[in-house]
Amino acid sequence: MISYIKGKITYKSESFIIVECHDIGYKITVSTLTLTKLHELEDIKIYTFMNVKEDNISLFGFLTQQEQHLFHKLLSVSGIGPKGAMAFLSEMTPDEIVLAILSEDVKTLSKAQGIGKKTVQRLILELKDKIKIEEIPEQQIVENQTQTIQCNEKWEAMEALASLGYSRSEAMRAVNACYKEGLSVEEILKLSLKKLTKF
């Protein structure tokens, strides 16, 4: 198993990069979000997952161990392969995926290309308790969820946004982004609606 590769990016396409390490070029499939953060001829340390099949060996890459860890969790769900797991990471950050799973947000998770509603529901069912129990590095959004539940104003504003048709993770992101101590529910709601139109 190759845990990570350190080298220089010599090529970047719409779905993969080539990293040269000790005169060997490794083709590594990466998420769309990861691609936006990379540039050719850039030195990089990229965490990897090696997928071995009878007729193919391929590498999938991640900028952080958190992303790599979550990729493994997604693969543990029946019906989700490496391409499916990468589809989630191409649409959402790891923290957003964790938040959506914990809040059972089918709508947000269904944004992943090629992933059906039944698969999303199965993902939530199989991972919800595992993610709650295990430590996930840098899970600030999950910590923010606990803080939100403890704050009535933020919680009420989030519920109001959800009733307007926004997903829970969208609502929580907006509320956390604009919240300041002392604001009323109405003020939080107004600021959150402005923020949501920019997302």
Secondary structure, DSSP 8 states (H G I E B T S, - for coil): ---EEEEEEEEE-SSEEEEEETTEEEEEE--HHHHTT--TT-EEEEEEEEEE-SS-EEEEEESSHHHHHHHHHHHTSTT--HHHHHHHHHHS-HHHHHHHHHTT-HHHHTTSTT--HHHHHHHHHHHHHHHHHS--TT-HHHHHHHHHHH-HHHHHHHHHHHHTT--HHHHHHHHHHH--TT--HHHHHHHHHHHHTT-
